[in-house]
Amino acid sequence: MNEQAQPPFTRSQVVTRLLITILFLPINGIVNATIVLTTLFQYVYLLITMQHSEPLRVFANKVIAYGYHVWRFISLNDNRRPFPFTELPGEMESPEAEVKFP
């Protein structure tokens, strides 16, 4: 008898994941827009005060980590559903201690 190996998932599981992925596409757009806006604001703040905003750097770093987790889920590289299905991710890397310019 020819027995074909069954995949470890069903079509309904694929459809469920696809629907969740479609839900996260606009969320990903909001995350990307937030990163762009915080970056632009940080540079305006830096030009005016000649120092960076540490709270804004920390916030941007957390948003970037969240965006990274969303992209990994969307691209089928991670099985953990992003927030709000799980906890918000922590920082992947801490911001540099000092901002340097060439």
DSSP file (Angstrom, degrees, kcal/mol; ACC not computed):
  #  RESIDUE AA STRUCTURE BP1 BP2  ACC     N-H-->O    O-->H-N    N-H-->O    O-->H-N    TCO  KAPPA ALPHA  PHI   PSI    X-CA   Y-CA   Z-CA
    1    1 A M              0   0    0      0, 0.0     2,-0.9     0, 0.0     0, 0.0   0.000 360.0 360.0 360.0 142.5    0.0    0.0    0.0
    2    2 A N        -     0   0    0      2,-0.0     2,-0.6     0, 0.0     0, 0.0  -0.810 360.0-172.8 -91.8 107.9    1.1    3.5   -0.8
    3    3 A E        -     0   0    0     -2,-0.9     2,-0.4     3,-0.0     3,-0.0  -0.901   9.5-152.9-102.9 121.9    0.8    5.6    2.4
    4    4 A Q        -     0   0    0     -2,-0.6     2,-0.2     1,-0.0    -2,-0.0  -0.745  24.8-110.7 -92.1 139.9    1.4    9.2    2.0
    5    5 A A        -     0   0    0     -2,-0.4    -1,-0.0     1,-0.1     0, 0.0  -0.496  31.2-131.4 -69.0 133.0    2.8   11.2    4.9
    6    6 A Q        -     0   0    0     -2,-0.2    -1,-0.1     1,-0.1    -3,-0.0  -0.673  22.6-112.9 -85.2 137.7    0.2   13.5    6.3
    7    7 A P        -     0   0    0      0, 0.0    -1,-0.1     0, 0.0     0, 0.0  -0.324  26.2-115.3 -65.0 155.1    1.3   17.1    6.9
    8    8 A P  S    S+     0   0    0      0, 0.0     2,-0.3     0, 0.0    -2,-0.0   0.263  94.8  50.3 -78.0  15.7    1.3   18.1   10.6
    9    9 A F  S    S-     0   0    0      4,-0.0     2,-0.2     3,-0.0     3,-0.0  -0.950  75.1-127.0-146.6 165.3   -1.4   20.7   10.0
   10   10 A T     >  -     0   0    0     -2,-0.3     4,-1.8     1,-0.1     3,-0.2  -0.687  29.6-110.2-111.1 166.2   -4.9   20.9    8.4
   11   11 A R  H  > S+     0   0    0     -2,-0.2     4,-2.6     1,-0.2     5,-0.2   0.868 119.1  56.7 -62.5 -36.0   -6.3   23.3    5.8
   12   12 A S  H  > S+     0   0    0      1,-0.2     4,-2.3     2,-0.2    -1,-0.2   0.870 105.4  51.2 -65.9 -34.2   -8.5   24.9    8.5
   13   13 A Q  H  > S+     0   0    0      2,-0.2     4,-2.3     1,-0.2    -1,-0.2   0.886 109.9  50.0 -66.9 -38.3   -5.4   25.7   10.5
   14   14 A V  H  X S+     0   0    0     -4,-1.8     4,-2.5     2,-0.2    -2,-0.2   0.923 111.4  48.1 -64.8 -43.7   -3.8   27.3    7.4
   15   15 A V  H  X S+     0   0    0     -4,-2.6     4,-2.5     2,-0.2    -2,-0.2   0.900 110.7  51.7 -64.2 -40.8   -6.9   29.4    6.9
   16   16 A T  H  X S+     0   0    0     -4,-2.3     4,-2.1     2,-0.2    -1,-0.2   0.930 111.7  46.2 -60.9 -45.7   -7.0   30.4   10.5
   17   17 A R  H  X S+     0   0    0     -4,-2.3     4,-2.6     1,-0.2    -2,-0.2   0.896 110.8  53.5 -65.8 -38.3   -3.4   31.5   10.3
   18   18 A L  H  X S+     0   0    0     -4,-2.5     4,-2.6     2,-0.2    -2,-0.2   0.916 108.6  49.3 -60.9 -43.6   -4.0   33.3    7.1
   19   19 A L  H  X S+     0   0    0     -4,-2.5     4,-1.8     2,-0.2    -1,-0.2   0.898 111.8  48.2 -63.8 -40.3   -6.9   35.3    8.6
   20   20 A I  H  X S+     0   0    0     -4,-2.1     4,-1.7     2,-0.2    -1,-0.2   0.897 110.9  51.9 -65.7 -39.4   -4.7   36.2   11.6
   21   21 A T  H  X S+     0   0    0     -4,-2.6     4,-1.0     1,-0.2    -2,-0.2   0.916 107.5  51.5 -62.2 -43.3   -2.0   37.3    9.2
   22   22 A I  H  < S+     0   0    0     -4,-2.6     3,-0.4     1,-0.2    -1,-0.2   0.867 107.6  54.1 -62.1 -35.8   -4.4   39.5    7.3
   23   23 A L  H  X S+     0   0    0     -4,-1.8     4,-0.8     1,-0.2    -1,-0.2   0.879 108.6  49.2 -62.6 -38.2   -5.4   41.0   10.6
   24   24 A F  H  X S+     0   0    0     -4,-1.7     4,-2.7     1,-0.2    -1,-0.2   0.623  91.1  79.3 -81.8 -12.7   -1.7   41.9   11.3
   25   25 A L  H  X S+     0   0    0     -4,-1.0     4,-1.7    -3,-0.4    -1,-0.2   0.953  99.5  39.2 -61.9 -49.9   -1.0   43.5    7.9
   26   26 A P  H  > S+     0   0    0      0, 0.0     4,-2.1     0, 0.0    -1,-0.2   0.869 114.4  55.5 -67.9 -31.7   -2.7   46.8    8.8
   27   27 A I  H  X S+     0   0    0     -4,-0.8     4,-2.4     1,-0.2    -2,-0.2   0.913 105.9  51.9 -62.1 -40.9   -1.2   46.6   12.3
   28   28 A N  H  X S+     0   0    0     -4,-2.7     4,-2.6     1,-0.2    -1,-0.2   0.880 106.8  53.4 -62.6 -38.0    2.2   46.2   10.7
   29   29 A G  H  X S+     0   0    0     -4,-1.7     4,-2.4     2,-0.2    -1,-0.2   0.897 109.1  48.7 -62.5 -40.1    1.5   49.4    8.6
   30   30 A I  H  X S+     0   0    0     -4,-2.1     4,-2.4     2,-0.2    -2,-0.2   0.906 110.9  50.5 -65.3 -41.7    0.7   51.3   11.8
   31   31 A V  H  X S+     0   0    0     -4,-2.4     4,-2.2     2,-0.2    -2,-0.2   0.931 111.4  48.1 -61.4 -46.2    3.9   50.0   13.5
   32   32 A N  H  X S+     0   0    0     -4,-2.6     4,-2.2     1,-0.2    -2,-0.2   0.912 112.0  49.0 -62.7 -42.6    6.0   51.1   10.4
   33   33 A A  H  X S+     0   0    0     -4,-2.4     4,-2.7     1,-0.2    -1,-0.2   0.888 109.8  52.6 -63.9 -38.5    4.3   54.5   10.4
   34   34 A T  H  X S+     0   0    0     -4,-2.4     4,-2.6     2,-0.2     5,-0.2   0.901 108.7  49.8 -63.4 -41.1    5.0   54.9   14.2
   35   35 A I  H  X S+     0   0    0     -4,-2.2     4,-2.1     2,-0.2    -2,-0.2   0.924 112.2  47.6 -63.7 -44.2    8.7   54.0   13.7
   36   36 A V  H  X S+     0   0    0     -4,-2.2     4,-2.6     1,-0.2    -2,-0.2   0.937 113.6  47.3 -62.7 -46.6    9.0   56.6   10.9
   37   37 A L  H  X S+     0   0    0     -4,-2.7     4,-2.7     1,-0.2     5,-0.2   0.903 112.3  48.4 -64.3 -41.6    7.2   59.3   12.9
   38   38 A T  H  X S+     0   0    0     -4,-2.6     4,-2.4     2,-0.2    -1,-0.2   0.874 111.9  51.0 -66.8 -34.6    9.3   58.7   16.0
   39   39 A T  H  X S+     0   0    0     -4,-2.1     4,-2.1    -5,-0.2    -2,-0.2   0.945 112.3  45.2 -66.0 -47.4   12.5   58.8   14.0
   40   40 A L  H  X S+     0   0    0     -4,-2.6     4,-2.3     1,-0.2    -2,-0.2   0.926 114.5  48.6 -62.1 -44.4   11.5   62.1   12.4
   41   41 A F  H  X S+     0   0    0     -4,-2.7     4,-2.9     1,-0.2     5,-0.2   0.903 108.6  54.6 -62.2 -40.1   10.5   63.6   15.7
   42   42 A Q  H  X S+     0   0    0     -4,-2.4     4,-2.5     1,-0.2    -1,-0.2   0.905 109.6  46.9 -61.0 -41.5   13.7   62.4   17.3
   43   43 A Y  H  X S+     0   0    0     -4,-2.1     4,-2.6     2,-0.2    -1,-0.2   0.898 112.4  48.9 -69.0 -39.5   15.8   64.2   14.6
   44   44 A V  H  X S+     0   0    0     -4,-2.3     4,-2.0     2,-0.2    -2,-0.2   0.939 113.6  47.4 -62.6 -45.5   13.7   67.4   15.0
   45   45 A Y  H  X S+     0   0    0     -4,-2.9     4,-2.9     1,-0.2     6,-0.4   0.903 112.1  50.5 -60.0 -42.5   14.2   67.2   18.7
   46   46 A L  H  X S+     0   0    0     -4,-2.5     4,-2.1    -5,-0.2    -2,-0.2   0.901 109.7  49.7 -64.4 -42.0   17.9   66.5   18.3
   47   47 A L  H  < S+     0   0    0     -4,-2.6    -1,-0.2     2,-0.2    -2,-0.2   0.861 117.0  41.6 -65.5 -35.1   18.3   69.5   16.0
   48   48 A I  H  < S+     0   0    0     -4,-2.0    -2,-0.2    -5,-0.2    -1,-0.2   0.934 130.5  22.7 -78.3 -47.5   16.5   71.8   18.4
   49   49 A T  H  < S-     0   0    0     -4,-2.9    -3,-0.2     2,-0.3    -2,-0.2   0.602  92.2-131.1 -98.4 -13.3   18.0   70.7   21.7
   50   50 A M  S  < S+     0   0    0     -4,-2.1     2,-0.3    -5,-0.4    -4,-0.2   0.734  81.2  82.8  63.1  24.4   21.2   69.1   20.5
   51   51 A Q  S    S-     0   0    0     -6,-0.4    -2,-0.3    -5,-0.1    -1,-0.2  -0.982  79.9-112.7-149.4 153.3   20.5   66.0   22.6
   52   52 A H        -     0   0    0     -2,-0.3     2,-0.8    -3,-0.1    -9,-0.1  -0.408  27.8-112.7 -84.1 162.0   18.3   62.9   22.0
   53   53 A S     >  -     0   0    0      1,-0.2     4,-2.1    -2,-0.1     5,-0.1  -0.850  23.6-163.4 -94.7 109.6   15.1   62.0   23.9
   54   54 A E  H  > S+     0   0    0     -2,-0.8     4,-2.4     1,-0.2     5,-0.2   0.909  88.1  52.3 -62.8 -44.2   15.9   58.9   25.9
   55   55 A P  H  > S+     0   0    0      0, 0.0     4,-2.3     0, 0.0    -1,-0.2   0.890 110.8  49.3 -60.3 -35.8   12.2   58.0   26.5
   56   56 A L  H  > S+     0   0    0      2,-0.2     4,-2.7     1,-0.2    -2,-0.2   0.876 109.2  51.8 -69.7 -36.8   11.5   58.3   22.8
   57   57 A R  H  X S+     0   0    0     -4,-2.1     4,-2.2     2,-0.2    -1,-0.2   0.922 111.5  47.0 -63.2 -43.7   14.5   56.0   22.0
   58   58 A V  H  X S+     0   0    0     -4,-2.4     4,-1.9     2,-0.2    -2,-0.2   0.921 113.6  48.4 -64.5 -44.2   13.3   53.4   24.5
   59   59 A F  H  X S+     0   0    0     -4,-2.3     4,-2.4    -5,-0.2    -2,-0.2   0.938 112.0  48.5 -61.3 -47.4    9.7   53.6   23.0
   60   60 A A  H  X S+     0   0    0     -4,-2.7     4,-2.5     1,-0.2    -1,-0.2   0.883 108.9  54.3 -61.4 -38.6   11.0   53.3   19.4
   61   61 A N  H  X S+     0   0    0     -4,-2.2     4,-1.9     1,-0.2    31,-0.3   0.887 109.8  46.8 -63.6 -39.2   13.2   50.3   20.4
   62   62 A K  H  X S+     0   0    0     -4,-1.9     4,-2.2     2,-0.2    -2,-0.2   0.889 111.8  50.3 -69.8 -39.5   10.1   48.5   21.8
   63   63 A V  H  X S+     0   0    0     -4,-2.4     4,-2.7     2,-0.2    -2,-0.2   0.903 110.0  51.1 -64.9 -40.0    8.0   49.3   18.8
   64   64 A I  H  X S+     0   0    0     -4,-2.5     4,-2.3     2,-0.2    -2,-0.2   0.909 109.3  50.2 -63.0 -42.4   10.8   48.0   16.5
   65   65 A A  H  X S+     0   0    0     -4,-1.9     4,-1.9     2,-0.2    -2,-0.2   0.906 111.8  48.3 -62.7 -41.2   11.0   44.8   18.6
   66   66 A Y  H  X S+     0   0    0     -4,-2.2     4,-2.4     2,-0.2    -2,-0.2   0.928 110.8  50.6 -63.8 -44.8    7.2   44.4   18.2
   67   67 A G  H  X S+     0   0    0     -4,-2.7     4,-2.6     1,-0.2    -2,-0.2   0.880 107.9  54.0 -59.9 -38.7    7.4   45.0   14.5
   68   68 A Y  H  X S+     0   0    0     -4,-2.3     4,-2.2     2,-0.2    -1,-0.2   0.915 109.2  47.3 -61.6 -43.7   10.1   42.4   14.2
   69   69 A H  H  X S+     0   0    0     -4,-1.9     4,-2.0     2,-0.2    -2,-0.2   0.879 111.0  51.8 -66.6 -37.5    7.9   39.8   15.9
   70   70 A V  H  X S+     0   0    0     -4,-2.4     4,-2.9     2,-0.2     5,-0.2   0.943 110.5  48.3 -63.1 -46.6    4.9   40.8   13.7
   71   71 A W  H  X S+     0   0    0     -4,-2.6     4,-2.5     1,-0.2     6,-0.2   0.899 109.6  52.4 -61.4 -40.6    7.1   40.3   10.6
   72   72 A R  H  <>S+     0   0    0     -4,-2.2     5,-2.8     2,-0.2     6,-1.0   0.900 113.1  44.6 -63.1 -39.5    8.4   36.9   11.8
   73   73 A F  H ><5S+     0   0    0     -4,-2.0     3,-1.5     4,-0.2    -2,-0.2   0.938 113.5  49.5 -68.8 -46.1    4.8   35.7   12.3
   74   74 A I  H 3<5S+     0   0    0     -4,-2.9    -2,-0.2     1,-0.3    -1,-0.2   0.889 111.5  49.1 -59.5 -40.3    3.5   37.1    9.0
   75   75 A S  T 3<5S-     0   0    0     -4,-2.5    -1,-0.3    -5,-0.2    -2,-0.2   0.267 115.9-112.8 -87.8  12.9    6.4   35.5    7.1
   76   76 A L  T < 5S+     0   0    0     -3,-1.5    -3,-0.2     2,-0.2    -2,-0.1   0.771  86.1 117.6  63.2  29.4    5.9   32.1    8.7
   77   77 A N  S   <S+     0   0    0     -5,-2.8     2,-0.3    -6,-0.2    -4,-0.2   0.434  74.4  35.5-102.0  -2.0    9.2   32.3   10.6
   78   78 A D        -     0   0    0     -6,-1.0    -1,-0.2    -5,-0.2    -2,-0.2  -0.987  58.3-157.5-149.6 140.7    7.6   32.2   14.0
   79   79 A N        +     0   0    0     -2,-0.3     2,-0.4    -3,-0.1    -1,-0.1   0.590  65.7 101.9 -94.5 -12.4    4.6   30.4   15.4
   80   80 A R  S    S-     0   0    0      1,-0.1     6,-0.1   -11,-0.0    -7,-0.1  -0.600  74.3-128.9 -75.5 125.0    4.0   32.7   18.4
   81   81 A R        -     0   0    0     -2,-0.4   -11,-0.1     4,-0.1    -2,-0.1  -0.522  26.9-120.0 -71.1 138.1    1.2   35.1   17.7
   82   82 A P    >   -     0   0    0      0, 0.0     3,-2.1     0, 0.0     4,-0.3  -0.165  53.5 -34.9 -70.9 171.2    2.2   38.7   18.3
   83   83 A F  T 3  S+     0   0    0      1,-0.3     4,-0.1     2,-0.2     5,-0.0  -0.360 122.6  40.0 -53.1 135.3    0.5   41.0   20.8
   84   84 A P  T 3  S+     0   0    0      0, 0.0    -1,-0.3     0, 0.0     4,-0.1  -0.938 121.2  49.2 -95.8   6.7   -2.5   41.2   21.6
   85   85 A F  S <  S+     0   0    0     -3,-2.1    -2,-0.2     2,-0.1     2,-0.2   0.755 127.4  13.9 -79.5 -23.6   -2.6   37.3   21.5
   86   86 A T  S    S-     0   0    0     -4,-0.3    -6,-0.0     1,-0.1     2,-0.0  -0.763 103.0 -66.2-134.6-178.0    0.6   37.2   23.6
   87   87 A E        -     0   0    0     -2,-0.2    -4,-0.2     1,-0.1    -1,-0.1  -0.302  60.1 -92.8 -68.2 156.5    2.6   39.6   25.8
   88   88 A L        -     0   0    0     -6,-0.1    -1,-0.1     1,-0.1     2,-0.1  -0.485  50.2-110.0 -64.6 140.1    4.4   42.5   24.3
   89   89 A P        -     0   0    0      0, 0.0   -23,-0.1     0, 0.0     3,-0.1  -0.379  27.7-124.2 -72.4 153.0    7.9   41.5   23.5
   90   90 A G        -     0   0    0      1,-0.2     2,-0.1   -25,-0.1     3,-0.1  -0.229  48.3 -63.9 -81.0-179.3   10.8   42.9   25.5
   91   91 A E        -     0   0    0      1,-0.2    -1,-0.2    -2,-0.1     3,-0.2  -0.435  36.5-157.5 -66.7 139.0   13.7   44.7   24.0
   92   92 A M  S    S+     0   0    0      1,-0.4     2,-0.3   -31,-0.3    -1,-0.2   0.881  82.2   5.7 -81.2 -42.9   15.8   42.6   21.7
   93   93 A E  S    S-     0   0    0    -32,-0.1    -1,-0.4    -3,-0.1   -28,-0.1  -0.990  81.5-116.2-137.9 145.0   18.8   44.9   22.1
   94   94 A S        -     0   0    0     -2,-0.3     3,-0.1    -3,-0.2   -36,-0.0  -0.498  42.0 -98.2 -75.5 150.8   19.3   47.9   24.3
   95   95 A P        -     0   0    0      0, 0.0    -1,-0.1     0, 0.0   -37,-0.0  -0.322  50.2 -87.6 -63.8 153.9   19.9   51.2   22.6
   96   96 A E        -     0   0    0      1,-0.1     3,-0.1    -3,-0.1    -3,-0.0  -0.298  32.5-127.4 -58.4 146.2   23.5   52.4   22.3
   97   97 A A  S    S+     0   0    0      1,-0.2     2,-0.4    -3,-0.1    -1,-0.1   0.852  92.6  28.6 -66.4 -34.4   24.7   54.3   25.3
   98   98 A E  S    S-     0   0    0      2,-0.0     2,-0.5     0, 0.0    -1,-0.2  -0.988  76.1-132.8-132.9 136.6   25.8   57.2   23.2
   99   99 A V        -     0   0    0     -2,-0.4     2,-0.3    -3,-0.1   -47,-0.0  -0.771  30.3-168.0 -86.7 126.2   24.6   58.5   19.8
  100  100 A K        -     0   0    0     -2,-0.5    -2,-0.0     2,-0.0     0, 0.0  -0.878  10.2-160.2-117.8 149.4   27.5   59.2   17.5
  101  101 A F              0   0    0     -2,-0.3    -2,-0.0     1,-0.0     0, 0.0  -0.958 360.0 360.0-125.7 145.1   27.7   61.0   14.2
  102  102 A P              0   0    0      0, 0.0    -1,-0.0     0, 0.0    -2,-0.0   0.527 360.0 360.0 -64.2 360.0   30.4   60.7   11.5
